[in-house]
């Protein structure tokens, strides 16, 4: 079939967003065979037919409002968020992208997948019944607060009978994780803000049941994917973080040494 120039099926999403200069409030993305929301900020400003307009990097302009958006029942990610570098324009902890009150549930891969985020806040929301809840890589200055992150809940288990393609841990080596922390920032060295990953008022639950087919199930873990043999290299702080788990499992930090 015909394809739009510069695009391919790997990028398919209900909301395909290439600019942070719009407001996205109370939208719902459901049932995509790809992603619900895919936000990608290019290092250029592209115009019609993806022509570079010479107006500079979209990664480093101030993002507008993104709140009360919901993404569920997608084949890949609920929210795919790539390349936010607003911090390098303002260099403070106030003028940063804010993702407020997001809901991501029943996505076959990630609820939220964030990559190359140079400072951002995730405020509020519920993330549940995803293979990976919140998955963060190559980022720095991330704040997650007032959020509920749940594993495979009894409610979803009772009302659905998914096929093998749709079920949790359909691939034997897939891990089930609530928050997957980056194992390294691997970004711009001393130019980064150095705040690592911070959590405040976050609750994790439902990772200790309904996950018999998974190689492991952890509320919090650290990714083991390596970039140039780097290792855990940032400060992390948790404040009022509650983990409800009958096994006593909280954090798998094995990826920190990789």
SERONU-534332 format. One record per residue (C-alpha): x, y, z; residue number from 1. Coordinates in steps of 0.2 Angstrom, whole numbers, plus 5000, padded with zeros to 4 digits. Layout:
% residues N
<site><u>X</u><v>Y</v><w>Z</w><i>NUM</i></site>
...
% end
This chain:
% residues 258
<site><u>5000</u><v>5000</v><w>5000</w><i>1</i></site>
<site><u>5005</u><v>5018</v><w>4998</w><i>2</i></site>
<site><u>5014</u><v>5026</v><w>5013</w><i>3</i></site>
<site><u>5017</u><v>5044</v><w>5017</w><i>4</i></site>
<site><u>5034</u><v>5050</v><w>5013</w><i>5</i></site>
<site><u>5046</u><v>5049</v><w>5028</w><i>6</i></site>
<site><u>5034</u><v>5038</v><w>5039</w><i>7</i></site>
<site><u>5033</u><v>5019</v><w>5042</w><i>8</i></site>
<site><u>5022</u><v>5007</v><w>5051</w><i>9</i></site>
<site><u>5034</u><v>5007</v><w>5066</w><i>10</i></site>
<site><u>5028</u><v>5024</v><w>5070</w><i>11</i></site>
<site><u>5010</u><v>5021</v><w>5070</w><i>12</i></site>
<site><u>5000</u><v>5029</v><w>5084</w><i>13</i></site>
<site><u>4982</u><v>5036</v><w>5087</w><i>14</i></site>
<site><u>4990</u><v>5053</v><w>5091</w><i>15</i></site>
<site><u>5006</u><v>5056</v><w>5082</w><i>16</i></site>
<site><u>5014</u><v>5072</v><w>5089</w><i>17</i></site>
<site><u>5029</u><v>5080</v><w>5082</w><i>18</i></site>
<site><u>5028</u><v>5097</v><w>5091</w><i>19</i></site>
<site><u>5027</u><v>5102</v><w>5110</w><i>20</i></site>
<site><u>5019</u><v>5118</v><w>5105</w><i>21</i></site>
<site><u>5001</u><v>5113</v><w>5107</w><i>22</i></site>
<site><u>4989</u><v>5109</v><w>5121</w><i>23</i></site>
<site><u>4983</u><v>5091</v><w>5124</w><i>24</i></site>
<site><u>4969</u><v>5090</v><w>5137</w><i>25</i></site>
<site><u>4957</u><v>5075</v><w>5141</w><i>26</i></site>
<site><u>4960</u><v>5065</v><w>5125</w><i>27</i></site>
<site><u>4958</u><v>5046</v><w>5124</w><i>28</i></site>
<site><u>4968</u><v>5034</v><w>5113</w><i>29</i></site>
<site><u>4962</u><v>5016</v><w>5113</w><i>30</i></site>
<site><u>4964</u><v>5001</v><w>5103</w><i>31</i></site>
<site><u>4979</u><v>5006</v><w>5092</w><i>32</i></site>
<site><u>4989</u><v>4992</v><w>5084</w><i>33</i></site>
<site><u>5004</u><v>5003</v><w>5088</w><i>34</i></site>
<site><u>5005</u><v>5017</v><w>5101</w><i>35</i></site>
<site><u>4992</u><v>5028</v><w>5109</w><i>36</i></site>
<site><u>5002</u><v>5044</v><w>5110</w><i>37</i></site>
<site><u>5018</u><v>5045</v><w>5101</w><i>38</i></site>
<site><u>5027</u><v>5062</v><w>5105</w><i>39</i></site>
<site><u>5044</u><v>5064</v><w>5096</w><i>40</i></site>
<site><u>5053</u><v>5080</v><w>5096</w><i>41</i></site>
<site><u>5066</u><v>5082</v><w>5082</w><i>42</i></site>
<site><u>5082</u><v>5092</v><w>5083</w><i>43</i></site>
<site><u>5075</u><v>5102</v><w>5069</w><i>44</i></site>
<site><u>5059</u><v>5111</v><w>5066</w><i>45</i></site>
<site><u>5051</u><v>5102</v><w>5051</w><i>46</i></site>
<site><u>5038</u><v>5109</v><w>5039</w><i>47</i></site>
<site><u>5028</u><v>5102</v><w>5026</w><i>48</i></site>
<site><u>5035</u><v>5085</v><w>5019</w><i>49</i></site>
<site><u>5047</u><v>5085</v><w>5033</w><i>50</i></site>
<site><u>5058</u><v>5099</v><w>5026</w><i>51</i></site>
<site><u>5069</u><v>5107</v><w>5038</w><i>52</i></site>
<site><u>5063</u><v>5125</v><w>5041</w><i>53</i></site>
<site><u>5079</u><v>5131</v><w>5049</w><i>54</i></site>
<site><u>5070</u><v>5137</v><w>5065</w><i>55</i></site>
<site><u>5079</u><v>5127</v><w>5077</w><i>56</i></site>
<site><u>5077</u><v>5112</v><w>5088</w><i>57</i></site>
<site><u>5059</u><v>5108</v><w>5094</w><i>58</i></site>
<site><u>5067</u><v>5098</v><w>5108</w><i>59</i></site>
<site><u>5072</u><v>5113</v><w>5118</w><i>60</i></site>
<site><u>5057</u><v>5124</v><w>5117</w><i>61</i></site>
<site><u>5044</u><v>5125</v><w>5131</w><i>62</i></site>
<site><u>5031</u><v>5112</v><w>5131</w><i>63</i></site>
<site><u>5013</u><v>5117</v><w>5133</w><i>64</i></site>
<site><u>4999</u><v>5108</v><w>5143</w><i>65</i></site>
<site><u>4998</u><v>5089</v><w>5143</w><i>66</i></site>
<site><u>4986</u><v>5083</v><w>5156</w><i>67</i></site>
<site><u>4971</u><v>5072</v><w>5159</w><i>68</i></site>
<site><u>4975</u><v>5061</v><w>5144</w><i>69</i></site>
<site><u>4971</u><v>5042</v><w>5144</w><i>70</i></site>
<site><u>4979</u><v>5028</v><w>5134</w><i>71</i></site>
<site><u>4973</u><v>5010</v><w>5135</w><i>72</i></site>
<site><u>4972</u><v>4994</v><w>5125</w><i>73</i></site>
<site><u>4986</u><v>4997</v><w>5113</w><i>74</i></site>
<site><u>4997</u><v>4984</v><w>5106</w><i>75</i></site>
<site><u>5013</u><v>4994</v><w>5110</w><i>76</i></site>
<site><u>5015</u><v>5009</v><w>5122</w><i>77</i></site>
<site><u>5001</u><v>5019</v><w>5129</w><i>78</i></site>
<site><u>5013</u><v>5035</v><w>5130</w><i>79</i></site>
<site><u>5029</u><v>5035</v><w>5120</w><i>80</i></site>
<site><u>5039</u><v>5051</v><w>5125</w><i>81</i></site>
<site><u>5055</u><v>5055</v><w>5116</w><i>82</i></site>
<site><u>5068</u><v>5069</v><w>5116</w><i>83</i></site>
<site><u>5063</u><v>5083</v><w>5128</w><i>84</i></site>
<site><u>5077</u><v>5094</v><w>5131</w><i>85</i></site>
<site><u>5068</u><v>5110</v><w>5137</w><i>86</i></site>
<site><u>5080</u><v>5111</v><w>5153</w><i>87</i></site>
<site><u>5095</u><v>5116</v><w>5142</w><i>88</i></site>
<site><u>5086</u><v>5132</v><w>5137</w><i>89</i></site>
<site><u>5080</u><v>5137</v><w>5154</w><i>90</i></site>
<site><u>5092</u><v>5128</v><w>5166</w><i>91</i></site>
<site><u>5080</u><v>5127</v><w>5181</w><i>92</i></site>
<site><u>5068</u><v>5115</v><w>5189</w><i>93</i></site>
<site><u>5053</u><v>5126</v><w>5185</w><i>94</i></site>
<site><u>5052</u><v>5127</v><w>5167</w><i>95</i></site>
<site><u>5051</u><v>5109</v><w>5163</w><i>96</i></site>
<site><u>5039</u><v>5098</v><w>5154</w><i>97</i></site>
<site><u>5024</u><v>5092</v><w>5165</w><i>98</i></site>
<site><u>5014</u><v>5077</v><w>5161</w><i>99</i></site>
<site><u>4999</u><v>5078</v><w>5172</w><i>100</i></site>
<site><u>4986</u><v>5065</v><w>5178</w><i>101</i></site>
<site><u>4990</u><v>5052</v><w>5164</w><i>102</i></site>
<site><u>4981</u><v>5036</v><w>5164</w><i>103</i></site>
<site><u>4988</u><v>5021</v><w>5155</w><i>104</i></site>
<site><u>4981</u><v>5004</v><w>5157</w><i>105</i></site>
<site><u>4980</u><v>4987</v><w>5147</w><i>106</i></site>
<site><u>4994</u><v>4991</v><w>5135</w><i>107</i></site>
<site><u>5003</u><v>4976</v><w>5129</w><i>108</i></site>
<site><u>5020</u><v>4984</v><w>5131</w><i>109</i></site>
<site><u>5023</u><v>5000</v><w>5141</w><i>110</i></site>
<site><u>5011</u><v>5011</v><w>5150</w><i>111</i></site>
<site><u>5023</u><v>5025</v><w>5148</w><i>112</i></site>
<site><u>5040</u><v>5024</v><w>5139</w><i>113</i></site>
<site><u>5051</u><v>5039</v><w>5141</w><i>114</i></site>
<site><u>5068</u><v>5041</v><w>5132</w><i>115</i></site>
<site><u>5080</u><v>5055</v><w>5132</w><i>116</i></site>
<site><u>5071</u><v>5066</v><w>5144</w><i>117</i></site>
<site><u>5081</u><v>5081</v><w>5151</w><i>118</i></site>
<site><u>5070</u><v>5085</v><w>5166</w><i>119</i></site>
<site><u>5052</u><v>5082</v><w>5167</w><i>120</i></site>
<site><u>5038</u><v>5080</v><w>5180</w><i>121</i></site>
<site><u>5025</u><v>5066</v><w>5180</w><i>122</i></site>
<site><u>5011</u><v>5072</v><w>5192</w><i>123</i></site>
<site><u>4997</u><v>5061</v><w>5197</w><i>124</i></site>
<site><u>4988</u><v>5048</v><w>5187</w><i>125</i></site>
<site><u>4986</u><v>5029</v><w>5187</w><i>126</i></site>
<site><u>4996</u><v>5016</v><w>5178</w><i>127</i></site>
<site><u>4990</u><v>4998</v><w>5178</w><i>128</i></site>
<site><u>4989</u><v>4982</v><w>5169</w><i>129</i></site>
<site><u>5003</u><v>4985</v><w>5157</w><i>130</i></site>
<site><u>5018</u><v>4974</v><w>5154</w><i>131</i></site>
<site><u>5030</u><v>4988</v><w>5160</w><i>132</i></site>
<site><u>5021</u><v>5002</v><w>5169</w><i>133</i></site>
<site><u>5034</u><v>5017</v><w>5168</w><i>134</i></site>
<site><u>5050</u><v>5013</v><w>5158</w><i>135</i></site>
<site><u>5063</u><v>5027</v><w>5158</w><i>136</i></site>
<site><u>5080</u><v>5026</v><w>5149</w><i>137</i></site>
<site><u>5094</u><v>5039</v><w>5145</w><i>138</i></site>
<site><u>5085</u><v>5053</v><w>5156</w><i>139</i></site>
<site><u>5089</u><v>5064</v><w>5170</w><i>140</i></site>
<site><u>5080</u><v>5076</v><w>5182</w><i>141</i></site>
<site><u>5064</u><v>5065</v><w>5182</w><i>142</i></site>
<site><u>5051</u><v>5068</v><w>5196</w><i>143</i></site>
<site><u>5036</u><v>5056</v><w>5198</w><i>144</i></site>
<site><u>5024</u><v>5061</v><w>5211</w><i>145</i></site>
<site><u>5006</u><v>5057</v><w>5217</w><i>146</i></site>
<site><u>5005</u><v>5042</v><w>5206</w><i>147</i></site>
<site><u>4998</u><v>5024</v><w>5208</w><i>148</i></site>
<site><u>5007</u><v>5011</v><w>5198</w><i>149</i></site>
<site><u>4998</u><v>4994</v><w>5198</w><i>150</i></site>
<site><u>5003</u><v>4977</v><w>5191</w><i>151</i></site>
<site><u>4990</u><v>4964</v><w>5184</w><i>152</i></site>
<site><u>4974</u><v>4968</v><w>5194</w><i>153</i></site>
<site><u>4961</u><v>4955</v><w>5199</w><i>154</i></site>
<site><u>4948</u><v>4966</v><w>5190</w><i>155</i></site>
<site><u>4956</u><v>4965</v><w>5173</w><i>156</i></site>
<site><u>4960</u><v>4946</v><w>5176</w><i>157</i></site>
<site><u>4942</u><v>4942</v><w>5180</w><i>158</i></site>
<site><u>4934</u><v>4952</v><w>5165</w><i>159</i></site>
<site><u>4946</u><v>4947</v><w>5151</w><i>160</i></site>
<site><u>4952</u><v>4931</v><w>5144</w><i>161</i></site>
<site><u>4966</u><v>4937</v><w>5132</w><i>162</i></site>
<site><u>4973</u><v>4926</v><w>5118</w><i>163</i></site>
<site><u>4991</u><v>4922</v><w>5119</w><i>164</i></site>
<site><u>4996</u><v>4938</v><w>5109</w><i>165</i></site>
<site><u>4987</u><v>4949</v><w>5121</w><i>166</i></site>
<site><u>4991</u><v>4940</v><w>5138</w><i>167</i></site>
<site><u>5004</u><v>4946</v><w>5151</w><i>168</i></site>
<site><u>5021</u><v>4940</v><w>5148</w><i>169</i></site>
<site><u>5017</u><v>4931</v><w>5132</w><i>170</i></site>
<site><u>5036</u><v>4930</v><w>5128</w><i>171</i></site>
<site><u>5045</u><v>4920</v><w>5141</w><i>172</i></site>
<site><u>5059</u><v>4931</v><w>5144</w><i>173</i></site>
<site><u>5048</u><v>4947</v><w>5147</w><i>174</i></site>
<site><u>5049</u><v>4954</v><w>5165</w><i>175</i></site>
<site><u>5034</u><v>4962</v><w>5173</w><i>176</i></site>
<site><u>5039</u><v>4979</v><w>5181</w><i>177</i></site>
<site><u>5030</u><v>4994</v><w>5188</w><i>178</i></site>
<site><u>5044</u><v>5007</v><w>5187</w><i>179</i></site>
<site><u>5060</u><v>5003</v><w>5177</w><i>180</i></site>
<site><u>5073</u><v>5015</v><w>5181</w><i>181</i></site>
<site><u>5087</u><v>5020</v><w>5169</w><i>182</i></site>
<site><u>5103</u><v>5012</v><w>5174</w><i>183</i></site>
<site><u>5113</u><v>5027</v><w>5167</w><i>184</i></site>
<site><u>5109</u><v>5045</v><w>5162</w><i>185</i></site>
<site><u>5122</u><v>5044</v><w>5147</w><i>186</i></site>
<site><u>5117</u><v>5061</v><w>5140</w><i>187</i></site>
<site><u>5127</u><v>5077</v><w>5141</w><i>188</i></site>
<site><u>5138</u><v>5074</v><w>5156</w><i>189</i></site>
<site><u>5141</u><v>5089</v><w>5166</w><i>190</i></site>
<site><u>5128</u><v>5099</v><w>5157</w><i>191</i></site>
<site><u>5114</u><v>5088</v><w>5164</w><i>192</i></site>
<site><u>5105</u><v>5094</v><w>5180</w><i>193</i></site>
<site><u>5111</u><v>5079</v><w>5190</w><i>194</i></site>
<site><u>5094</u><v>5076</v><w>5199</w><i>195</i></site>
<site><u>5092</u><v>5058</v><w>5193</w><i>196</i></site>
<site><u>5076</u><v>5051</v><w>5197</w><i>197</i></site>
<site><u>5065</u><v>5057</v><w>5212</w><i>198</i></site>
<site><u>5048</u><v>5049</v><w>5218</w><i>199</i></site>
<site><u>5036</u><v>5057</v><w>5230</w><i>200</i></site>
<site><u>5019</u><v>5050</v><w>5236</w><i>201</i></site>
<site><u>5020</u><v>5035</v><w>5224</w><i>202</i></site>
<site><u>5011</u><v>5018</v><w>5228</w><i>203</i></site>
<site><u>5015</u><v>5001</v><w>5220</w><i>204</i></site>
<site><u>5004</u><v>4986</v><w>5221</w><i>205</i></site>
<site><u>4997</u><v>4970</v><w>5212</w><i>206</i></site>
<site><u>5014</u><v>4964</v><w>5207</w><i>207</i></site>
<site><u>5013</u><v>4949</v><w>5218</w><i>208</i></site>
<site><u>4999</u><v>4940</v><w>5210</w><i>209</i></site>
<site><u>4992</u><v>4934</v><w>5193</w><i>210</i></site>
<site><u>5009</u><v>4934</v><w>5186</w><i>211</i></site>
<site><u>5013</u><v>4915</v><w>5185</w><i>212</i></site>
<site><u>5019</u><v>4916</v><w>5167</w><i>213</i></site>
<site><u>5032</u><v>4929</v><w>5170</w><i>214</i></site>
<site><u>5050</u><v>4926</v><w>5172</w><i>215</i></site>
<site><u>5050</u><v>4939</v><w>5186</w><i>216</i></site>
<site><u>5038</u><v>4952</v><w>5193</w><i>217</i></site>
<site><u>5045</u><v>4968</v><w>5202</w><i>218</i></site>
<site><u>5037</u><v>4984</v><w>5208</w><i>219</i></site>
<site><u>5053</u><v>4993</v><w>5205</w><i>220</i></site>
<site><u>5068</u><v>4988</v><w>5195</w><i>221</i></site>
<site><u>5083</u><v>4995</v><w>5185</w><i>222</i></site>
<site><u>5085</u><v>4992</v><w>5167</w><i>223</i></site>
<site><u>5099</u><v>4980</v><w>5162</w><i>224</i></site>
<site><u>5102</u><v>4987</v><w>5145</w><i>225</i></site>
<site><u>5120</u><v>4994</v><w>5144</w><i>226</i></site>
<site><u>5126</u><v>5009</v><w>5135</w><i>227</i></site>
<site><u>5145</u><v>5008</v><w>5131</w><i>228</i></site>
<site><u>5148</u><v>4998</v><w>5147</w><i>229</i></site>
<site><u>5142</u><v>5012</v><w>5158</w><i>230</i></site>
<site><u>5134</u><v>5009</v><w>5175</w><i>231</i></site>
<site><u>5122</u><v>5017</v><w>5188</w><i>232</i></site>
<site><u>5128</u><v>5035</v><w>5189</w><i>233</i></site>
<site><u>5115</u><v>5046</v><w>5197</w><i>234</i></site>
<site><u>5107</u><v>5052</v><w>5213</w><i>235</i></site>
<site><u>5090</u><v>5045</v><w>5217</w><i>236</i></site>
<site><u>5078</u><v>5049</v><w>5231</w><i>237</i></site>
<site><u>5061</u><v>5042</v><w>5237</w><i>238</i></site>
<site><u>5049</u><v>5051</v><w>5248</w><i>239</i></site>
<site><u>5033</u><v>5042</v><w>5255</w><i>240</i></site>
<site><u>5034</u><v>5028</v><w>5242</w><i>241</i></site>
<site><u>5023</u><v>5014</v><w>5247</w><i>242</i></site>
<site><u>5025</u><v>4996</v><w>5240</w><i>243</i></site>
<site><u>5012</u><v>4983</v><w>5244</w><i>244</i></site>
<site><u>5019</u><v>4966</v><w>5241</w><i>245</i></site>
<site><u>5015</u><v>4950</v><w>5250</w><i>246</i></site>
<site><u>5032</u><v>4943</v><w>5245</w><i>247</i></site>
<site><u>5042</u><v>4958</v><w>5253</w><i>248</i></site>
<site><u>5049</u><v>4962</v><w>5235</w><i>249</i></site>
<site><u>5052</u><v>4981</v><w>5233</w><i>250</i></site>
<site><u>5067</u><v>4984</v><w>5221</w><i>251</i></site>
<site><u>5078</u><v>4974</v><w>5209</w><i>252</i></site>
<site><u>5094</u><v>4983</v><w>5208</w><i>253</i></site>
<site><u>5104</u><v>4970</v><w>5198</w><i>254</i></site>
<site><u>5105</u><v>4982</v><w>5183</w><i>255</i></site>
<site><u>5114</u><v>4995</v><w>5193</w><i>256</i></site>
<site><u>5131</u><v>4985</v><w>5191</w><i>257</i></site>
<site><u>5129</u><v>4982</v><w>5172</w><i>258</i></site>
% end
